[in-house]
């Protein structure tokens, strides 16, 4: 089955949901030919995943969930997750990444929001993780979205916004059958482009990125950047980078054909000794012990 590609990164799309605004940072489509290492998103940030074809495994908060065609899942702030693809049947994924911001409507207007719409928004922000199956014909909506993007016409932006709103609402409707621990999530105020830069830094550039380099990309001083990282993740830049490197290393060490030296190089350490010392300090066991444990399991 040929799936329609979708790529939205530069459009200003904001969805109103009850008392909140969902600021869409990107919408993407792609195949997982390699697995996505463990990571989490910052405060107020959510990522909606729809798997139309392919198979794999989602590991979220230490629990494993099978991914099959039609799987939907949402990962919110601080939810550690990784996606392991089936190399014989790689997952395809439609992904919507957005941040939840306080609405800016006057109180008189905000009161007019329906009770059901407010309930949807409250359910979204109080459910940091959800996984289920597609019962709302999501593929039809993504096909509509792809069609609008391929032939922009009058009302194009409005149509794209409406379709994305329907996708999110259909997803949240499925939450009602899911029993989840609920806790309040603080909302971020970081500029859109800066949020994406930070998220991508720890997701893709963790082996080599420095605080100075990140500050340059953000257009901030190193001190401002450090404060921003602490505000968004609750840890320093150094600790967040180390966490990203160690999570990637633990996943790579499960690969039987990768040596410890190769893993050390891939996650950005200049020597195996430096990597081994950092790994033992972080996990409490040596990389060799960890690798042997994984090979026996």
N, C-alpha and C positions, 0 to 999 in steps of 0.2 A: 504494500500500500504506500503510495507516494503522499507524503504529508506536506501541507503548505508551510513554507518558511515564514517566520515573523521576526522582525527586528525593529524595536522602538527604543531609542536611547535619548534623542534630543528633543522630542515633543514634550511640551508642558501639559501634562495630563493630571488633573486633580478630580478625584471622585468624592462626592459628599455622601457620608453615611451617618445618619443621626447627628450626634454632636461632634463628630470628627471629620477630618479631611484626609483622604488617602492620597498621598502624593506619589504617583507612579514614577519610579526612577528608570526602570527599563522593563521591556517584555522581550524575551528571546526564545528561540527554538534551536535545539541541537540534539546530537546523538552522543551517548556516553560510550566511547570506544575504550576509555580507561576510567577507572573509578575516581570519584571526587573525595579527596581526603577530608578528615574531620575538621569542622569549623563551626562557628556560631556567628550570629548577627548582633549588631549593637542595639542599644535601647531604642524602642519605638520602631524597629525595622522588622519587616515580615517578608517571607518568600513563599509564594504559592507555586507548587509543583504539580503538573498534570502529566502522567505517563500514558500516552495513547497506544504505544507498542513497545515490545521488548520486556525483558525481565531483569531482576537483580535483587539486591537487599538494601534496605535502609536501616542504618543503626542510629537511633536517636536516644539520647540520654541513657546510653548503655543497653538499650533493648533492641532486638532485631525484629524487623518487619519485612515480610516478603513483598516485593514489588512485581505486579503483573499488569498486563494491559488494562487501563481504566483506573489505575490507582491515583488517588489525589492525596496530597498532604501539604500542611502548612507548617513552616518552621518560624517561630517568632524569636524575640530577644533572648539571648543567652542559652538557646537550645542547641547543645552540641549534636552535630549530625554528620554522617558521611553516607555516600551512595556507592555501593559496590555493584558494578554492572556484570551481567552474564556475557562473557566475551563471545559466546556462540549465538546470543540473541540480544544485542546491545539495546539499552533503553533509549527511546526518544523522549524528549521532554519539552513541554512548554512551561516557561518560568516567568512569573510576574514578581518583581521586587518593588516593594513600596514602603514608605514610612507613614506612620499614623501621627497626624498633627491635630492640635485642638482646632475646632471650627472657629471661624471669625465672624459668624453671623450675629447680628444684634439679638439680645434676649427675646424680643418680641417675635422675631423670625424663627429663632431656634425652637421656641415653644410649639411652633406649628408642625415640627417633625412628628411623624406618626409614632405611636407607641411601639409598633412592630419594627420600624426602622431604627429607633433608639435601642431596642432589644438586640438587633443585629449587630450594631456597633459595639455594644457592651459585651456581647458574646465573643466578638473578634478579639478585643483587647484583653479579655480575661482568659483566653485560651491560647497559651503560648505554643502548644503543639497539638496537632490533630492529623489523623490519617484515616482514610476510608476509601470507598469506591465511587466511581462516577455514576450517579443516578439522575443527573440533570442534563445529559446529552451535551457535555462540554465540547466535544469535537465539532459539533455544529456551530457553536459560537466562535471557536478558533478559526474555522473555515470562513465564517463571515468577516472576522477581523482581518484575516489574510487577504480576502477579496478587497476590502476597503483600502488596505495598505498598498495593494498592487495597482489600483486605479484611483488615485485621489481625485475627488470630485467635489462639487458644492456640498457643504455640510460635512465634509470628511472628518474634521476634528471632532465634531459633535457626535458623529456616528461611532467613531473609535472609542470615545469616552463612554458612550452608552453601552457598547458591547462589553467593555472591560468591567463596567459596573454590574452588568448582568452576570458575568463570570464570577466575580467576587461574591455577589449575593447568593448565587446558586451554591457556591462552596460553603458559605457560612450556614445556610439552611441545613446542611448535612450535620452540623455540629450537635444538633438537638438530641441525636441518638448516641452521642459520645460523652461518657462520664469522665471529666478531667478535673485535676486539681486546679483551682483558680487562684490567681494572685494578681494584685494590681501591677501594672507596668508603667514606669515613668516615661514620659514622652520627650524625645529629643528636639532640639531646635537648630541642629547643624545644617548649614547650607547644602543643597542637594548634591552638587558636583563634588564637594568635599567629602560627603558621606561615602559616595561611590569610590572615590580615590582611596579612602581608608579601608573600606571593606575589601577592595581588590588587592590592596597592598598586602594584607595578612592572608589573603586567599591564594594569591599567585606569586607575589614577590618576596615572600617571607625568607627565602634563603639568603638574600643579599641586601634587602632594603635597609637603609640607615635612617635614624631620626632626622638627620640633616636633609637627606634626599626627600623624605616624606614631607618635611616642612617646606621644601622648595616647591614640590608639586601642589601643596595646599596654599602656597602664598602666605604662610605664617612664619613666625619665628619658631625656633626649636622649643622655647619655653611655652609658647602658646600651643604648639602641637602636642607637647607632653601633657599639658593640662587638658586638652581636648580628648586625648586617648584615655586618660584617667576618668574623665567625665562620662565617656561613652561606654567603656568596658570595665571600669573599676580597678584597673591595674595599669602599671607603667608601660611605656612603649617596649622596653627591654623584656618585661615579663610576658607581654602579649606576643611579641615576636618569638620568644623562646617556646611558648605554648604551641604556636603554629608549627614551629620546626619539630618539636617533640611529637606532636600528633601525627605529622607527616612521616616522621621516622618510624614510629610504632607501626604504621600501616605498611611501610615499605619493607620492614623487617619480616613481615609475614610472607613476603615473596621469596620463595625458595631459591631462585636463581640470582638474587642480589646479595653481594657480599656486604659486610659491615662497612668496608672502605667505600664501596659504591654508594651506600646509603648516606654515609657521612658527607660525601661530596655533593650528593643531590640536594641535601637539606642545608648546604651552605657552610659546613665546617672545613677548615683548612687541613685538618689531619684526623686520622681515626682515633688517636689518643685524646684529642680535644673533644671529639664527639662522644667517645665512650665515657669520659669523665662527666660531661654534661648530662648524658642519658642516665647514668647511675644516680647522679645527684637529684635528677627530676623524678625518676620512677622507683628508685630504691634498689634496683637490680641492674646488672650489666647488660649491655646490648647483646652480648653473646648468650647469656642466660635467657634473656627474653626471646631471642631467635630460636633457641633450642626448645623452649617451652611451646612456642607456636608450631614448630615442626612436629612435635609429638602429639599436639591436640588435633 
